[in-house]
Amino acid sequence: GENVEQHPSTLSVQEGDSAVIKCTYSDSASNYFPWYKQELGKRPQLIIDIRSNVGEKKDQRIAVTLNKTAKHFSLHITETQPEDSAVYFCAAMKGGTSYGKLTFGQGTILTVHP
Amino acid sequence: GAVVSQHPSRVICKSGTSVKIECRSLDFQATTMFWYRQFPKQSLMLMATSNEGSKATYEQGVEKDKFLINHASLTLSTLTVTSAHPEDSSFYICSAGPTGVYNEQFFGPGTRLTVL
């Protein structure tokens, strides 16, 4: 099955700095890669996603890049703010009979210091 | 976006009892829903795929007789944890996506289960 590795497990930055979280996946059939932000005790919230036919996507301070050949994708947050502090998860999804099933990375605890 | 609800949000039960968790899609129909489990400070792990009108599909290592799933309508899936034990204490989250909306899954708010 699919395996998603996420690094780093913790990330501490100063307000205004950039943060980068990286993920690799194992199954080349995966074609959808969402990123979620999860606050303690809450549901994961989709912050950005990318499909395999696109190499990069940006939404204000957040961007995601995808390298299908290397099977890795990254989340970039610029101008970080204290409210960005949370746990971030990457995930991968295949189509076909696995449509809708998400395999998550291990998570990254992001702390943004004022 | 689409809305998924879960009930209850929190449940505390004694060891050996059964607990039922409901997952509802409020504004769309879902032929498939997914159940995840999240232990403290860990990631979400898929437990099973709930299929409307047919048997659920369980991930490797998940006991189907312990985690009973019923998907009787296009808007409701239930997860019953039978004979719960303290090691079943976890955060259970469901997800679903509207038919025709490519890929995006919408998560319920989760259910915190504590087994004493």
Interface residues (C-beta under 8 A of the other chain):
Chain A: Y32 P34 G41 K42 R43 P44 L46 D49 R51 F89 M93 Y99 G100 K101 L102 T103 F104 G105 Q106 G107
Chain B: T32 F34 Q42 S43 L44 M45 L46 T49 F91 I93 S95 A96 G97 Y102 N103 E104 Q105 F107 G108 P109 G110 R112
